[in-house]
Amino acid sequence: MQSSVCVLPLSRKTEKYFRILRREIETYGGEAHLVKGNFLLQEQSVIDMFNRARNDEYDEIIDRCRDFFKEIDKEIARRHFTFGELEENEEEFEKLKKWYEKVKERDFFQADKAAAALEMLEKCQDRIDEFGEYVFSHEEIIDGQPASTTNKTD
């Protein structure tokens, strides 16, 4: 491999990752140095580069949220109100949330599209809640019991 440089803002977490990476490089016979430095010029261009990369990731999350809406709409149109479908959609939503958290963790400079991605995730939560209501309504579940048994009088 050729010479490489990796730049990240200094934090305990990034320093830990660099130290692990350094050990791995040295294990394979390479050389690695950790350097703490300051920008003399063009700091904003590096920040912009980080933000562009995060905004691209947030755009992907937003696109996946739109796909999520389409999937929910399709299931509603088909009246496919099953617990299995609800569980599948909840799992997809959890993946989106985890992805967002990973991107947010490496969003060192608060990229512009973070708020839009979070807003879309909130809309996903609303849609999954709405779909869940359809499922429970369809299955006639009230307080964990079929509706037909809750209305009986003894």
C-alpha positions as CSV (number, residue, x, y, z in Angstrom):
1,M,0.0,0.0,0.0
2,Q,1.1,3.5,-0.7
3,S,1.4,6.3,2.0
4,S,-1.9,7.3,3.4
5,V,-3.3,10.0,5.7
6,C,-6.5,9.8,7.7
7,V,-7.9,12.9,9.4
8,L,-10.7,13.0,12.0
9,P,-11.5,15.5,14.7
10,L,-9.9,14.6,18.0
11,S,-12.0,12.9,20.6
12,R,-11.5,9.9,22.9
13,K,-13.4,7.7,20.5
14,T,-11.5,8.7,17.4
15,E,-8.2,8.4,19.2
16,K,-9.2,4.9,20.3
17,Y,-10.0,3.9,16.7
18,F,-6.7,5.4,15.5
19,R,-4.7,3.5,18.1
20,I,-6.4,0.2,17.2
21,L,-5.8,0.9,13.5
22,R,-2.1,1.8,14.2
23,R,-1.7,-1.6,16.0
24,E,-3.2,-3.4,13.1
25,I,-1.0,-1.7,10.6
26,E,2.1,-2.5,12.7
27,T,1.0,-6.1,13.0
28,Y,1.2,-6.4,9.3
29,G,4.6,-4.9,9.2
30,G,3.5,-1.4,8.3
31,E,4.3,1.9,9.9
32,A,1.8,4.2,11.5
33,H,2.1,7.5,13.3
34,L,-0.6,9.4,15.2
35,V,-0.2,13.1,15.0
36,K,-2.3,15.8,16.6
37,G,-2.4,19.0,14.6
38,N,-4.1,22.2,13.8
39,F,-5.1,23.7,10.4
40,L,-3.2,26.6,9.2
41,L,-5.3,27.1,6.1
42,Q,-8.4,25.6,4.5
43,E,-10.0,24.2,7.6
44,Q,-13.5,25.0,6.2
45,S,-12.8,23.0,3.0
46,V,-12.1,19.9,5.2
47,I,-15.3,20.5,7.2
48,D,-17.2,20.9,4.0
49,M,-15.8,17.6,2.7
50,F,-17.0,15.8,5.9
51,N,-20.4,17.5,5.7
52,R,-20.8,16.5,2.0
53,A,-20.1,12.9,2.9
54,R,-22.6,12.9,5.8
55,N,-25.2,14.7,3.7
56,D,-24.9,12.0,1.1
57,E,-25.5,9.4,3.8
58,Y,-28.5,11.3,5.2
59,D,-29.9,11.6,1.7
60,E,-29.7,7.8,1.4
61,I,-31.6,7.4,4.7
62,I,-34.2,9.9,3.5
63,D,-34.6,7.9,0.3
64,R,-34.9,4.6,2.3
65,C,-37.6,6.3,4.4
66,R,-39.5,7.2,1.2
67,D,-39.2,3.5,0.2
68,F,-40.5,2.6,3.6
69,F,-43.6,4.8,3.1
70,K,-44.2,3.1,-0.2
71,E,-44.0,-0.3,1.4
72,I,-46.5,0.7,4.1
73,D,-48.8,2.3,1.6
74,K,-48.7,-0.9,-0.5
75,E,-49.6,-3.1,2.4
76,I,-52.4,-0.8,3.4
77,A,-53.8,-0.8,-0.2
78,R,-53.5,-4.6,-0.3
79,R,-55.1,-4.7,3.2
80,H,-52.3,-7.0,4.3
81,F,-52.8,-6.3,8.0
82,T,-50.9,-9.2,9.6
83,F,-48.7,-9.3,12.7
84,G,-46.0,-10.8,10.5
85,E,-46.0,-7.8,8.2
86,L,-46.1,-5.4,11.1
87,E,-43.1,-7.2,12.6
88,E,-41.2,-7.1,9.3
89,N,-41.8,-3.3,8.9
90,E,-40.8,-2.7,12.5
91,E,-37.5,-4.5,11.9
92,E,-36.9,-2.4,8.8
93,F,-37.7,0.8,10.8
94,E,-35.2,-0.3,13.5
95,K,-32.5,-0.8,10.8
96,L,-33.2,2.8,9.6
97,K,-32.9,4.2,13.1
98,K,-29.6,2.3,13.7
99,W,-28.2,3.5,10.4
100,Y,-29.1,7.1,11.3
101,E,-27.4,6.7,14.7
102,K,-24.2,5.4,13.1
103,V,-24.2,8.4,10.6
104,K,-25.0,10.8,13.4
105,E,-22.1,9.4,15.4
106,R,-19.6,10.3,12.7
107,D,-21.3,13.6,11.9
108,F,-18.6,15.7,13.6
109,F,-19.7,19.0,12.1
110,Q,-23.5,18.8,12.2
111,A,-24.2,18.4,8.5
112,D,-27.3,20.2,7.1
113,K,-29.4,17.2,6.3
114,A,-29.3,15.6,9.7
115,A,-32.5,17.4,10.7
116,A,-34.3,16.3,7.5
117,A,-33.3,12.7,8.1
118,L,-34.5,12.8,11.7
119,E,-37.8,14.3,10.6
120,M,-38.3,11.5,8.0
121,L,-37.6,8.9,10.7
122,E,-40.2,10.5,12.9
123,K,-42.6,10.2,10.0
124,C,-41.6,6.6,9.6
125,Q,-42.5,6.1,13.3
126,D,-45.9,7.7,12.7
127,R,-46.5,5.4,9.7
128,I,-45.5,2.2,11.5
129,D,-47.8,3.3,14.4
130,E,-50.6,3.9,12.0
131,F,-50.0,0.5,10.3
132,G,-50.0,-1.1,13.7
133,E,-53.4,0.4,14.5
134,Y,-54.7,-1.2,11.2
135,V,-53.2,-4.5,12.2
136,F,-54.7,-4.5,15.7
137,S,-58.0,-3.2,14.4
138,H,-58.1,-5.9,11.7
139,E,-57.3,-8.6,14.2
140,E,-59.9,-7.1,16.6
141,I,-57.5,-7.0,19.5
142,I,-58.5,-5.0,22.5
143,D,-56.3,-5.0,25.6
144,G,-54.6,-8.2,24.3
145,Q,-57.9,-10.2,23.9
146,P,-60.1,-10.7,20.8
147,A,-62.9,-8.2,20.7
148,S,-65.5,-11.0,20.6
149,T,-64.5,-12.2,24.1
150,T,-64.3,-8.8,25.7
151,N,-68.0,-7.9,25.0
152,K,-69.4,-11.1,26.7
153,T,-71.4,-10.7,29.8
154,D,-71.6,-13.4,32.4
